[in-house]
Amino acid sequence: MTRQMQALRNAGVQIPDLPDKLFFAIREVSELCDIEPHVLRYWETEFHHIKPVKKSGNRRFYRQRDIYSILQIKHLLYDLNFTIKGAKKRLQQGDIDQLVEQNSSQDTLRKIRQELDSIYRLLDS
């Protein structure tokens, strides 16, 4: 299991079972990642982490590492509500391990605040 894949799993990202092959067509990646092909083509222009091999007729073929990058970008944009600019910046600064740590810290702080609010209400009454 790659480090990137483990970090995605730790973040709670659903990782699809990838067939044992080197290259995937854009339609396959679209179905595996649940992202429309036009979105994948757009993300290629915005994120340098996605580098499909282009063959004859300008057909795109993605590697497994491209799929993991796509899942990471999808997590940033859809789950963590980053903008494209923010996701680019985050990907340049570090990998998803830091995001998982930051996200769990935010959850911990949120729970502490809820506890303190309930204690305050108890003391107030």
Helices and strands as residue ranges (DSSP letters): H 3-10, E 24-25, H 26-33, H 37-46, E 53-54, G 56-58, E 60-62, H 64-74, I 75-79, H 84-93, H 96-124
